[in-house]
Structures are given as structure tokens and as C-alpha cells.
Amino acid sequence: MESKEIRQIMTLVPGLLKLPQKSLWTTYDKEADVLYINFKKPSHTDDSEMTKDDIIIRYEKGKIVGVTILNAARKFQKH
């Protein structure tokens, strides 16, 4: 990996360390521009809600088990 990519990844670390979950899995679907972040595997989602900014929060027994970010690249691209 290039050092620029490593620096970008390292900017995420402080926020990740604050998460209450011990594990994190991510998948990015480039074609659909959707980022999936899971805090539990396997998870059996029994409820979800969509925020006004196109983020789906997924729950299992009242606890957040993941988030799905729609239009992810467009949200985070620098203008």
C-alpha cells in the first residue's frame, strides 16, 4: 500500500477505538456505492431504521449490529 493510503486508514483509527464493539467487518459494493459495516457476525437483524442522510441502522434485539451507508463514495468525496 502507498503511504497516502496508510495515512488515510490511520485517520480512521481514533474513531474506531471509541466504538464499544470489539470487532468490525466492512464490505464496499463499488457498483452500488454502498458501504456495509457490521459489528457482529453472524447477525440476525430484527429491526432497522433509515436516517435522513441515507444511512440504515440495523438492530438485533435492540442493539446496533451494523450500518449500511448508501451513496457512500459521494458522501465522503472531497469537493
PyMOL Python script that loads the backbone (N, CA, C, O; Angstrom):
from pymol import cmd

cmd.read_pdbstr("""\
ATOM      1  N   MET A   1       0.834  -1.181   0.000  1.00  0.00           N
ATOM      2  CA  MET A   1       0.000   0.000   0.000  1.00  0.00           C
ATOM      3  C   MET A   1       0.874   1.238   0.000  1.00  0.00           C
ATOM      4  O   MET A   1       1.962   1.245   0.574  1.00  0.00           O
ATOM      5  N   GLU A   2       0.403   2.255  -0.630  1.00  0.00           N
ATOM      6  CA  GLU A   2       1.130   3.510  -0.654  1.00  0.00           C
ATOM      7  C   GLU A   2       0.996   4.222   0.683  1.00  0.00           C
ATOM      8  O   GLU A   2       0.032   4.004   1.417  1.00  0.00           O
ATOM      9  N   SER A   3       1.950   5.058   0.991  1.00  0.00           N
ATOM     10  CA  SER A   3       1.914   5.753   2.270  1.00  0.00           C
ATOM     11  C   SER A   3       0.691   6.661   2.390  1.00  0.00           C
ATOM     12  O   SER A   3       0.186   6.863   3.494  1.00  0.00           O
ATOM     13  N   LYS A   4       0.207   7.211   1.275  1.00  0.00           N
ATOM     14  CA  LYS A   4      -1.000   8.045   1.308  1.00  0.00           C
ATOM     15  C   LYS A   4      -2.195   7.217   1.790  1.00  0.00           C
ATOM     16  O   LYS A   4      -2.989   7.685   2.606  1.00  0.00           O
ATOM     17  N   GLU A   5      -2.318   5.994   1.286  1.00  0.00           N
ATOM     18  CA  GLU A   5      -3.414   5.115   1.696  1.00  0.00           C
ATOM     19  C   GLU A   5      -3.303   4.764   3.176  1.00  0.00           C
ATOM     20  O   GLU A   5      -4.307   4.721   3.886  1.00  0.00           O
ATOM     21  N   ILE A   6      -2.084   4.516   3.636  1.00  0.00           N
ATOM     22  CA  ILE A   6      -1.874   4.205   5.050  1.00  0.00           C
ATOM     23  C   ILE A   6      -2.270   5.400   5.903  1.00  0.00           C
ATOM     24  O   ILE A   6      -2.918   5.224   6.934  1.00  0.00           O
ATOM     25  N   ARG A   7      -1.903   6.593   5.504  1.00  0.00           N
ATOM     26  CA  ARG A   7      -2.277   7.801   6.258  1.00  0.00           C
ATOM     27  C   ARG A   7      -3.792   7.952   6.323  1.00  0.00           C
ATOM     28  O   ARG A   7      -4.338   8.326   7.361  1.00  0.00           O
ATOM     29  N   GLN A   8      -4.475   7.660   5.211  1.00  0.00           N
ATOM     30  CA  GLN A   8      -5.937   7.750   5.205  1.00  0.00           C
ATOM     31  C   GLN A   8      -6.541   6.741   6.169  1.00  0.00           C
ATOM     32  O   GLN A   8      -7.468   7.064   6.911  1.00  0.00           O
ATOM     33  N   ILE A   9      -6.023   5.529   6.159  1.00  0.00           N
ATOM     34  CA  ILE A   9      -6.517   4.494   7.074  1.00  0.00           C
ATOM     35  C   ILE A   9      -6.261   4.908   8.518  1.00  0.00           C
ATOM     36  O   ILE A   9      -7.125   4.727   9.375  1.00  0.00           O
ATOM     37  N   MET A  10      -5.095   5.458   8.792  1.00  0.00           N
ATOM     38  CA  MET A  10      -4.744   5.846  10.156  1.00  0.00           C
ATOM     39  C   MET A  10      -5.641   6.958  10.693  1.00  0.00           C
ATOM     40  O   MET A  10      -5.808   7.071  11.908  1.00  0.00           O
ATOM     41  N   THR A  11      -6.225   7.784   9.818  1.00  0.00           N
ATOM     42  CA  THR A  11      -7.139   8.823  10.301  1.00  0.00           C
ATOM     43  C   THR A  11      -8.414   8.214  10.864  1.00  0.00           C
ATOM     44  O   THR A  11      -9.124   8.864  11.631  1.00  0.00           O
ATOM     45  N   LEU A  12      -8.713   6.968  10.490  1.00  0.00           N
ATOM     46  CA  LEU A  12      -9.906   6.288  10.993  1.00  0.00           C
ATOM     47  C   LEU A  12      -9.719   5.693  12.391  1.00  0.00           C
ATOM     48  O   LEU A  12     -10.689   5.492  13.121  1.00  0.00           O
ATOM     49  N   VAL A  13      -8.492   5.420  12.747  1.00  0.00           N
ATOM     50  CA  VAL A  13      -8.207   4.671  13.978  1.00  0.00           C
ATOM     51  C   VAL A  13      -8.784   5.319  15.237  1.00  0.00           C
ATOM     52  O   VAL A  13      -9.402   4.604  16.026  1.00  0.00           O
ATOM     53  N   PRO A  14      -8.624   6.622  15.479  1.00  0.00           N
ATOM     54  CA  PRO A  14      -9.173   7.192  16.718  1.00  0.00           C
ATOM     55  C   PRO A  14     -10.677   6.945  16.879  1.00  0.00           C
ATOM     56  O   PRO A  14     -11.139   6.626  17.975  1.00  0.00           O
ATOM     57  N   GLY A  15     -11.423   7.087  15.813  1.00  0.00           N
ATOM     58  CA  GLY A  15     -12.862   6.829  15.882  1.00  0.00           C
ATOM     59  C   GLY A  15     -13.175   5.367  16.118  1.00  0.00           C
ATOM     60  O   GLY A  15     -14.098   5.050  16.868  1.00  0.00           O
ATOM     61  N   LEU A  16     -12.431   4.471  15.496  1.00  0.00           N
ATOM     62  CA  LEU A  16     -12.653   3.035  15.673  1.00  0.00           C
ATOM     63  C   LEU A  16     -12.371   2.600  17.104  1.00  0.00           C
ATOM     64  O   LEU A  16     -13.055   1.728  17.638  1.00  0.00           O
ATOM     65  N   LEU A  17     -11.372   3.201  17.718  1.00  0.00           N
ATOM     66  CA  LEU A  17     -11.033   2.827  19.089  1.00  0.00           C
ATOM     67  C   LEU A  17     -12.117   3.221  20.089  1.00  0.00           C
ATOM     68  O   LEU A  17     -12.184   2.667  21.187  1.00  0.00           O
ATOM     69  N   LYS A  18     -12.952   4.166  19.715  1.00  0.00           N
ATOM     70  CA  LYS A  18     -14.038   4.621  20.596  1.00  0.00           C
ATOM     71  C   LYS A  18     -15.280   3.739  20.509  1.00  0.00           C
ATOM     72  O   LYS A  18     -16.179   3.850  21.343  1.00  0.00           O
ATOM     73  N   LEU A  19     -15.335   2.870  19.513  1.00  0.00           N
ATOM     74  CA  LEU A  19     -16.512   2.011  19.353  1.00  0.00           C
ATOM     75  C   LEU A  19     -16.596   1.013  20.500  1.00  0.00           C
ATOM     76  O   LEU A  19     -15.574   0.481  20.933  1.00  0.00           O
ATOM     77  N   PRO A  20     -17.808   0.752  20.998  1.00  0.00           N
ATOM     78  CA  PRO A  20     -17.940  -0.219  22.085  1.00  0.00           C
ATOM     79  C   PRO A  20     -17.729  -1.663  21.626  1.00  0.00           C
ATOM     80  O   PRO A  20     -17.430  -2.536  22.442  1.00  0.00           O
ATOM     81  N   GLN A  21     -17.883  -1.917  20.319  1.00  0.00           N
ATOM     82  CA  GLN A  21     -17.728  -3.255  19.787  1.00  0.00           C
ATOM     83  C   GLN A  21     -16.255  -3.602  19.672  1.00  0.00           C
ATOM     84  O   GLN A  21     -15.417  -2.732  19.435  1.00  0.00           O
ATOM     85  N   LYS A  22     -15.951  -4.862  19.839  1.00  0.00           N
ATOM     86  CA  LYS A  22     -14.568  -5.324  19.755  1.00  0.00           C
ATOM     87  C   LYS A  22     -14.180  -5.731  18.335  1.00  0.00           C
ATOM     88  O   LYS A  22     -12.993  -5.775  18.014  1.00  0.00           O
ATOM     89  N   SER A  23     -15.146  -6.026  17.493  1.00  0.00           N
ATOM     90  CA  SER A  23     -14.865  -6.480  16.131  1.00  0.00           C
ATOM     91  C   SER A  23     -15.619  -5.619  15.136  1.00  0.00           C
ATOM     92  O   SER A  23     -16.649  -5.025  15.455  1.00  0.00           O
ATOM     93  N   LEU A  24     -15.081  -5.565  13.915  1.00  0.00           N
ATOM     94  CA  LEU A  24     -15.669  -4.746  12.878  1.00  0.00           C
ATOM     95  C   LEU A  24     -15.366  -5.388  11.533  1.00  0.00           C
ATOM     96  O   LEU A  24     -14.223  -5.748  11.253  1.00  0.00           O
ATOM     97  N   TRP A  25     -16.392  -5.531  10.703  1.00  0.00           N
ATOM     98  CA  TRP A  25     -16.230  -6.062   9.348  1.00  0.00           C
ATOM     99  C   TRP A  25     -16.818  -5.048   8.388  1.00  0.00           C
ATOM    100  O   TRP A  25     -17.878  -4.481   8.654  1.00  0.00           O
ATOM    101  N   THR A  26     -16.147  -4.816   7.283  1.00  0.00           N
ATOM    102  CA  THR A  26     -16.667  -3.882   6.284  1.00  0.00           C
ATOM    103  C   THR A  26     -16.653  -4.533   4.909  1.00  0.00           C
ATOM    104  O   THR A  26     -15.809  -5.376   4.606  1.00  0.00           O
ATOM    105  N   THR A  27     -17.601  -4.121   4.096  1.00  0.00           N
ATOM    106  CA  THR A  27     -17.663  -4.529   2.697  1.00  0.00           C
ATOM    107  C   THR A  27     -18.143  -3.320   1.909  1.00  0.00           C
ATOM    108  O   THR A  27     -19.099  -2.650   2.304  1.00  0.00           O
ATOM    109  N   TYR A  28     -17.479  -3.045   0.799  1.00  0.00           N
ATOM    110  CA  TYR A  28     -17.899  -1.941  -0.058  1.00  0.00           C
ATOM    111  C   TYR A  28     -18.286  -2.491  -1.416  1.00  0.00           C
ATOM    112  O   TYR A  28     -17.495  -3.173  -2.067  1.00  0.00           O
ATOM    113  N   ASP A  29     -19.508  -2.192  -1.844  1.00  0.00           N
ATOM    114  CA  ASP A  29     -20.004  -2.564  -3.165  1.00  0.00           C
ATOM    115  C   ASP A  29     -19.846  -1.335  -4.057  1.00  0.00           C
ATOM    116  O   ASP A  29     -20.666  -0.418  -4.020  1.00  0.00           O
ATOM    117  N   LYS A  30     -18.781  -1.329  -4.858  1.00  0.00           N
ATOM    118  CA  LYS A  30     -18.467  -0.162  -5.686  1.00  0.00           C
ATOM    119  C   LYS A  30     -19.555   0.125  -6.710  1.00  0.00           C
ATOM    120  O   LYS A  30     -19.911   1.280  -6.944  1.00  0.00           O
ATOM    121  N   GLU A  31     -20.076  -0.926  -7.316  1.00  0.00           N
ATOM    122  CA  GLU A  31     -21.103  -0.739  -8.351  1.00  0.00           C
ATOM    123  C   GLU A  31     -22.354  -0.065  -7.782  1.00  0.00           C
ATOM    124  O   GLU A  31     -22.929   0.819  -8.417  1.00  0.00           O
ATOM    125  N   ALA A  32     -22.773  -0.483  -6.585  1.00  0.00           N
ATOM    126  CA  ALA A  32     -23.962   0.101  -5.957  1.00  0.00           C
ATOM    127  C   ALA A  32     -23.625   1.315  -5.096  1.00  0.00           C
ATOM    128  O   ALA A  32     -24.522   2.042  -4.669  1.00  0.00           O
ATOM    129  N   ASP A  33     -22.336   1.536  -4.839  1.00  0.00           N
ATOM    130  CA  ASP A  33     -21.855   2.602  -3.957  1.00  0.00           C
ATOM    131  C   ASP A  33     -22.484   2.493  -2.567  1.00  0.00           C
ATOM    132  O   ASP A  33     -23.060   3.445  -2.039  1.00  0.00           O
ATOM    133  N   VAL A  34     -22.349   1.292  -2.000  1.00  0.00           N
ATOM    134  CA  VAL A  34     -22.909   1.011  -0.668  1.00  0.00           C
ATOM    135  C   VAL A  34     -21.805   0.439   0.215  1.00  0.00           C
ATOM    136  O   VAL A  34     -21.107  -0.499  -0.171  1.00  0.00           O
ATOM    137  N   LEU A  35     -21.661   1.013   1.401  1.00  0.00           N
ATOM    138  CA  LEU A  35     -20.695   0.534   2.383  1.00  0.00           C
ATOM    139  C   LEU A  35     -21.455  -0.151   3.513  1.00  0.00           C
ATOM    140  O   LEU A  35     -22.349   0.434   4.125  1.00  0.00           O
ATOM    141  N   TYR A  36     -21.083  -1.394   3.775  1.00  0.00           N
ATOM    142  CA  TYR A  36     -21.695  -2.172   4.852  1.00  0.00           C
ATOM    143  C   TYR A  36     -20.684  -2.266   5.993  1.00  0.00           C
ATOM    144  O   TYR A  36     -19.538  -2.665   5.784  1.00  0.00           O
ATOM    145  N   ILE A  37     -21.113  -1.900   7.189  1.00  0.00           N
ATOM    146  CA  ILE A  37     -20.260  -2.017   8.371  1.00  0.00           C
ATOM    147  C   ILE A  37     -21.010  -2.895   9.365  1.00  0.00           C
ATOM    148  O   ILE A  37     -22.131  -2.584   9.768  1.00  0.00           O
ATOM    149  N   ASN A  38     -20.377  -3.990   9.751  1.00  0.00           N
ATOM    150  CA  ASN A  38     -21.014  -4.944  10.674  1.00  0.00           C
ATOM    151  C   ASN A  38     -20.204  -5.031  11.956  1.00  0.00           C
ATOM    152  O   ASN A  38     -18.974  -5.069  11.925  1.00  0.00           O
ATOM    153  N   PHE A  39     -20.905  -5.061  13.083  1.00  0.00           N
ATOM    154  CA  PHE A  39     -20.270  -5.168  14.389  1.00  0.00           C
ATOM    155  C   PHE A  39     -20.430  -6.557  14.988  1.00  0.00           C
ATOM    156  O   PHE A  39     -19.880  -6.847  16.050  1.00  0.00           O
ATOM    157  N   LYS A  40     -21.185  -7.417  14.306  1.00  0.00           N
ATOM    158  CA  LYS A  40     -21.424  -8.769  14.807  1.00  0.00           C
ATOM    159  C   LYS A  40     -21.599  -9.692  13.617  1.00  0.00           C
ATOM    160  O   LYS A  40     -22.308  -9.359  12.668  1.00  0.00           O
ATOM    161  N   LYS A  41     -20.964 -10.840  13.664  1.00  0.00           N
ATOM    162  CA  LYS A  41     -21.153 -11.854  12.622  1.00  0.00           C
ATOM    163  C   LYS A  41     -21.264 -13.201  13.295  1.00  0.00           C
ATOM    164  O   LYS A  41     -20.433 -13.528  14.142  1.00  0.00           O
ATOM    165  N   PRO A  42     -22.238 -13.974  12.957  1.00  0.00           N
ATOM    166  CA  PRO A  42     -23.361 -13.562  12.123  1.00  0.00           C
ATOM    167  C   PRO A  42     -24.314 -12.679  12.929  1.00  0.00           C
ATOM    168  O   PRO A  42     -24.396 -12.784  14.153  1.00  0.00           O
ATOM    169  N   SER A  43     -25.009 -11.836  12.240  1.00  0.00           N
ATOM    170  CA  SER A  43     -26.042 -11.027  12.895  1.00  0.00           C
ATOM    171  C   SER A  43     -27.388 -11.406  12.293  1.00  0.00           C
ATOM    172  O   SER A  43     -27.493 -11.769  11.121  1.00  0.00           O
ATOM    173  N   HIS A  44     -28.380 -11.313  13.108  1.00  0.00           N
ATOM    174  CA  HIS A  44     -29.747 -11.639  12.678  1.00  0.00           C
ATOM    175  C   HIS A  44     -30.606 -10.407  12.944  1.00  0.00           C
ATOM    176  O   HIS A  44     -31.301 -10.312  13.956  1.00  0.00           O
ATOM    177  N   THR A  45     -30.538  -9.482  12.016  1.00  0.00           N
ATOM    178  CA  THR A  45     -31.235  -8.215  12.163  1.00  0.00           C
ATOM    179  C   THR A  45     -32.728  -8.438  12.304  1.00  0.00           C
ATOM    180  O   THR A  45     -33.339  -9.160  11.516  1.00  0.00           O
ATOM    181  N   ASP A  46     -33.313  -7.806  13.325  1.00  0.00           N
ATOM    182  CA  ASP A  46     -34.753  -7.916  13.502  1.00  0.00           C
ATOM    183  C   ASP A  46     -35.447  -6.567  13.389  1.00  0.00           C
ATOM    184  O   ASP A  46     -36.672  -6.487  13.485  1.00  0.00           O
ATOM    185  N   ASP A  47     -34.655  -5.486  13.182  1.00  0.00           N
ATOM    186  CA  ASP A  47     -35.238  -4.159  13.007  1.00  0.00           C
ATOM    187  C   ASP A  47     -34.201  -3.266  12.345  1.00  0.00           C
ATOM    188  O   ASP A  47     -33.003  -3.539  12.409  1.00  0.00           O
ATOM    189  N   SER A  48     -34.663  -2.211  11.717  1.00  0.00           N
ATOM    190  CA  SER A  48     -33.752  -1.248  11.109  1.00  0.00           C
ATOM    191  C   SER A  48     -34.469   0.082  10.963  1.00  0.00           C
ATOM    192  O   SER A  48     -35.696   0.160  11.008  1.00  0.00           O
ATOM    193  N   GLU A  49     -33.672   1.120  10.788  1.00  0.00           N
ATOM    194  CA  GLU A  49     -34.233   2.441  10.520  1.00  0.00           C
ATOM    195  C   GLU A  49     -33.321   3.159   9.550  1.00  0.00           C
ATOM    196  O   GLU A  49     -32.107   2.955   9.555  1.00  0.00           O
ATOM    197  N   MET A  50     -33.914   4.006   8.711  1.00  0.00           N
ATOM    198  CA  MET A  50     -33.130   4.791   7.766  1.00  0.00           C
ATOM    199  C   MET A  50     -33.111   6.234   8.237  1.00  0.00           C
ATOM    200  O   MET A  50     -34.154   6.813   8.544  1.00  0.00           O
ATOM    201  N   THR A  51     -31.926   6.806   8.291  1.00  0.00           N
ATOM    202  CA  THR A  51     -31.800   8.204   8.679  1.00  0.00           C
ATOM    203  C   THR A  51     -32.079   9.096   7.479  1.00  0.00           C
ATOM    204  O   THR A  51     -32.188   8.621   6.349  1.00  0.00           O
ATOM    205  N   LYS A  52     -32.194  10.385   7.736  1.00  0.00           N
ATOM    206  CA  LYS A  52     -32.492  11.312   6.638  1.00  0.00           C
ATOM    207  C   LYS A  52     -31.337  11.441   5.651  1.00  0.00           C
ATOM    208  O   LYS A  52     -31.524  11.930   4.536  1.00  0.00           O
ATOM    209  N   ASP A  53     -30.131  11.001   6.058  1.00  0.00           N
ATOM    210  CA  ASP A  53     -28.990  11.072   5.144  1.00  0.00           C
ATOM    211  C   ASP A  53     -28.611   9.711   4.561  1.00  0.00           C
ATOM    212  O   ASP A  53     -27.441   9.450   4.281  1.00  0.00           O
ATOM    213  N   ASP A  54     -29.614   8.849   4.382  1.00  0.00           N
ATOM    214  CA  ASP A  54     -29.454   7.560   3.687  1.00  0.00           C
ATOM    215  C   ASP A  54     -28.500   6.596   4.374  1.00  0.00           C
ATOM    216  O   ASP A  54     -27.710   5.921   3.714  1.00  0.00           O
ATOM    217  N   ILE A  55     -28.572   6.532   5.682  1.00  0.00           N
ATOM    218  CA  ILE A  55     -27.824   5.548   6.446  1.00  0.00           C
ATOM    219  C   ILE A  55     -28.834   4.629   7.118  1.00  0.00           C
ATOM    220  O   ILE A  55     -29.742   5.087   7.811  1.00  0.00           O
ATOM    221  N   ILE A  56     -28.666   3.338   6.905  1.00  0.00           N
ATOM    222  CA  ILE A  56     -29.564   2.358   7.511  1.00  0.00           C
ATOM    223  C   ILE A  56     -28.876   1.798   8.753  1.00  0.00           C
ATOM    224  O   ILE A  56     -27.776   1.250   8.673  1.00  0.00           O
ATOM    225  N   ILE A  57     -29.529   1.941   9.889  1.00  0.00           N
ATOM    226  CA  ILE A  57     -29.019   1.402  11.145  1.00  0.00           C
ATOM    227  C   ILE A  57     -29.734   0.082  11.382  1.00  0.00           C
ATOM    228  O   ILE A  57     -30.964   0.031  11.403  1.00  0.00           O
ATOM    229  N   ARG A  58     -28.962  -0.989  11.560  1.00  0.00           N
ATOM    230  CA  ARG A  58     -29.544  -2.326  11.717  1.00  0.00           C
ATOM    231  C   ARG A  58     -29.409  -2.791  13.173  1.00  0.00           C
ATOM    232  O   ARG A  58     -28.361  -2.644  13.801  1.00  0.00           O
ATOM    233  N   TYR A  59     -30.505  -3.355  13.679  1.00  0.00           N
ATOM    234  CA  TYR A  59     -30.585  -3.771  15.078  1.00  0.00           C
ATOM    235  C   TYR A  59     -30.847  -5.267  15.219  1.00  0.00           C
ATOM    236  O   TYR A  59     -31.472  -5.892  14.363  1.00  0.00           O
ATOM    237  N   GLU A  60     -30.360  -5.810  16.303  1.00  0.00           N
ATOM    238  CA  GLU A  60     -30.694  -7.172  16.728  1.00  0.00           C
ATOM    239  C   GLU A  60     -30.984  -7.096  18.227  1.00  0.00           C
ATOM    240  O   GLU A  60     -30.109  -6.762  19.026  1.00  0.00           O
ATOM    241  N   LYS A  61     -32.209  -7.407  18.587  1.00  0.00           N
ATOM    242  CA  LYS A  61     -32.644  -7.356  19.987  1.00  0.00           C
ATOM    243  C   LYS A  61     -32.328  -6.006  20.629  1.00  0.00           C
ATOM    244  O   LYS A  61     -31.882  -5.940  21.775  1.00  0.00           O
ATOM    245  N   GLY A  62     -32.565  -4.933  19.877  1.00  0.00           N
ATOM    246  CA  GLY A  62     -32.394  -3.590  20.396  1.00  0.00           C
ATOM    247  C   GLY A  62     -30.975  -3.046  20.360  1.00  0.00           C
ATOM    248  O   GLY A  62     -30.766  -1.883  20.705  1.00  0.00           O
ATOM    249  N   LYS A  63     -29.999  -3.840  19.958  1.00  0.00           N
ATOM    250  CA  LYS A  63     -28.609  -3.389  19.891  1.00  0.00           C
ATOM    251  C   LYS A  63     -28.200  -3.194  18.438  1.00  0.00           C
ATOM    252  O   LYS A  63     -28.606  -3.959  17.563  1.00  0.00           O
ATOM    253  N   ILE A  64     -27.400  -2.174  18.187  1.00  0.00           N
ATOM    254  CA  ILE A  64     -26.919  -1.924  16.830  1.00  0.00           C
ATOM    255  C   ILE A  64     -25.917  -3.003  16.454  1.00  0.00           C
ATOM    256  O   ILE A  64     -24.927  -3.217  17.153  1.00  0.00           O
ATOM    257  N   VAL A  65     -26.182  -3.681  15.341  1.00  0.00           N
ATOM    258  CA  VAL A  65     -25.273  -4.720  14.852  1.00  0.00           C
ATOM    259  C   VAL A  65     -24.611  -4.325  13.538  1.00  0.00           C
ATOM    260  O   VAL A  65     -23.724  -5.025  13.049  1.00  0.00           O
ATOM    261  N   GLY A  66     -25.046  -3.200  12.965  1.00  0.00           N
ATOM    262  CA  GLY A  66     -24.427  -2.755  11.737  1.00  0.00           C
ATOM    263  C   GLY A  66     -25.071  -1.508  11.175  1.00  0.00           C
ATOM    264  O   GLY A  66     -26.157  -1.097  11.584  1.00  0.00           O
ATOM    265  N   VAL A  67     -24.369  -0.922  10.228  1.00  0.00           N
ATOM    266  CA  VAL A  67     -24.914   0.216   9.494  1.00  0.00           C
ATOM    267  C   VAL A  67     -24.625   0.001   8.012  1.00  0.00           C
ATOM    268  O   VAL A  67     -23.623  -0.609   7.637  1.00  0.00           O
ATOM    269  N   THR A  68     -25.511   0.509   7.196  1.00  0.00           N
ATOM    270  CA  THR A  68     -25.359   0.460   5.751  1.00  0.00           C
ATOM    271  C   THR A  68     -25.400   1.899   5.267  1.00  0.00           C
ATOM    272  O   THR A  68     -26.369   2.616   5.517  1.00  0.00           O
ATOM    273  N   ILE A  69     -24.352   2.320   4.577  1.00  0.00           N
ATOM    274  CA  ILE A  69     -24.267   3.695   4.105  1.00  0.00           C
ATOM    275  C   ILE A  69     -24.490   3.708   2.600  1.00  0.00           C
ATOM    276  O   ILE A  69     -23.654   3.236   1.830  1.00  0.00           O
ATOM    277  N   LEU A  70     -25.623   4.251   2.197  1.00  0.00           N
ATOM    278  CA  LEU A  70     -25.955   4.365   0.774  1.00  0.00           C
ATOM    279  C   LEU A  70     -25.224   5.564   0.189  1.00  0.00           C
ATOM    280  O   LEU A  70     -24.992   6.550   0.888  1.00  0.00           O
ATOM    281  N   ASN A  71     -24.864   5.487  -1.079  1.00  0.00           N
ATOM    282  CA  ASN A  71     -24.149   6.569  -1.772  1.00  0.00           C
ATOM    283  C   ASN A  71     -22.875   6.953  -1.008  1.00  0.00           C
ATOM    284  O   ASN A  71     -22.567   8.134  -0.851  1.00  0.00           O
ATOM    285  N   ALA A  72     -22.158   5.960  -0.546  1.00  0.00           N
ATOM    286  CA  ALA A  72     -21.009   6.172   0.339  1.00  0.00           C
ATOM    287  C   ALA A  72     -19.915   7.027  -0.295  1.00  0.00           C
ATOM    288  O   ALA A  72     -19.458   7.989   0.323  1.00  0.00           O
ATOM    289  N   ALA A  73     -19.494   6.705  -1.491  1.00  0.00           N
ATOM    290  CA  ALA A  73     -18.397   7.459  -2.113  1.00  0.00           C
ATOM    291  C   ALA A  73     -18.791   8.910  -2.322  1.00  0.00           C
ATOM    292  O   ALA A  73     -17.983   9.812  -2.100  1.00  0.00           O
ATOM    293  N   ARG A  74     -20.005   9.139  -2.740  1.00  0.00           N
ATOM    294  CA  ARG A  74     -20.455  10.511  -2.957  1.00  0.00           C
ATOM    295  C   ARG A  74     -20.500  11.293  -1.652  1.00  0.00           C
ATOM    296  O   ARG A  74     -20.210  12.489  -1.638  1.00  0.00           O
ATOM    297  N   LYS A  75     -20.860  10.632  -0.556  1.00  0.00           N
ATOM    298  CA  LYS A  75     -20.928  11.314   0.745  1.00  0.00           C
ATOM    299  C   LYS A  75     -19.547  11.757   1.220  1.00  0.00           C
ATOM    300  O   LYS A  75     -19.412  12.823   1.821  1.00  0.00           O
ATOM    301  N   PHE A  76     -18.533  10.956   0.959  1.00  0.00           N
ATOM    302  CA  PHE A  76     -17.230  11.189   1.557  1.00  0.00           C
ATOM    303  C   PHE A  76     -16.176  11.721   0.589  1.00  0.00           C
ATOM    304  O   PHE A  76     -15.030  11.935   0.986  1.00  0.00           O
ATOM    305  N   GLN A  77     -16.544  11.938  -0.668  1.00  0.00           N
ATOM    306  CA  GLN A  77     -15.593  12.515  -1.605  1.00  0.00           C
ATOM    307  C   GLN A  77     -15.329  13.963  -1.218  1.00  0.00           C
ATOM    308  O   GLN A  77     -16.229  14.697  -0.811  1.00  0.00           O
ATOM    309  N   LYS A  78     -14.072  14.345  -1.357  1.00  0.00           N
ATOM    310  CA  LYS A  78     -13.716  15.752  -1.087  1.00  0.00           C
ATOM    311  C   LYS A  78     -14.042  16.556  -2.324  1.00  0.00           C
ATOM    312  O   LYS A  78     -13.723  16.167  -3.447  1.00  0.00           O
ATOM    313  N   HIS A  79     -14.675  17.670  -2.098  1.00  0.00           N
ATOM    314  CA  HIS A  79     -15.078  18.532  -3.212  1.00  0.00           C
ATOM    315  C   HIS A  79     -14.006  19.542  -3.525  1.00  0.00           C
ATOM    316  O   HIS A  79     -14.169  20.354  -4.436  1.00  0.00           O
TER     317      HIS A  79
END
""", "prot")
cmd.dss("prot")
cmd.show_as("cartoon", "prot")
cmd.util.cbc("prot")
cmd.orient("prot")
